[in-house]
Amino acid sequence: MSEDLPVIFVSAADVATANRIISELTEIDVSDVDDDLVWQLSNKYYTARVRLRPLADADAAGTVAAAGGAAEAHVVYLAEHECTGEALEARCLPAGGDGGGDGGDGGVRLALCACAEEALPATLRAAARRRGYELVALQAAAAAAPPAGPFPELHGLARAREALHAHVWPGLRRAAEAAGVVDEADAAECAVRAEAFAAALGALQAAAAARALAPRGSRAERRQRADQLLDAFCRALGPDYDLL
């Protein structure tokens, strides 16, 4: 493994199950792959290369220790009969190092559960909160509505992929840069966006000052300040403002 890439550990009861989850998550068949899978996450904004490494319960501790701090993300798979707080605790990365910790290290921590959201037990929810893992139910709810709107809420494996794509990976590159494209218009747009965020932060400071001067302002005045702030930050988000 000559390339130093961030690692996504995928934990399950055995390697075969972990590899099945890797295949479903990446949509790449790894049944005949002996080494880590190198996965390129690409979207309209950036591209990043990561390694996915299966972890079986029997040798998880040694593998994590050998990886050192490279564990940028950890995905735990819990079969339907394993959806308990105790099972999640047993597969969590160790606290205080190796990319682990009780949710305080900023890495991606996901627990994929082979059951529906409403079937997740309280002990499992408590363990996930304590260890900083997001629970992702893989079975659709009985009355689940199809995703709608410009920013639909995703579920199951789609939600897991979304969480991994949203992470700021070490070594990520802007999509245009990765393609070898130098776009002056794109650079100018970045400058405009930066100025818009600066204006939004200025509006936030102005609103705070106005509130300090008149904390008991009328309902209409408070609403106006809130609308101005919302408008400033939405403008800073870019061309999708009208969809918000």
Secondary structure, DSSP 8 states (H G I E B T S, - for coil): --S---EEEEEESSHHHHHHHHHHHHT---TT--S-EEEEEE-SSEEEEEEEEEEEGGGHHHHHHHHGGGEEEEEEEE-GGG-SHHHHHHHS--TTSTT-SSS-S--EEEEEEEEEGGG--HHHHHHHHHHT-EEEEEE--TT-----SSS----HHHHHHHHHHHS--TT-EEHHHHTT---HHHHHHHHHHHHHHHHHHHHHHHHHHHHHH-TT--HHHHHHHHHHHHHHHHHHH-GGGGG-
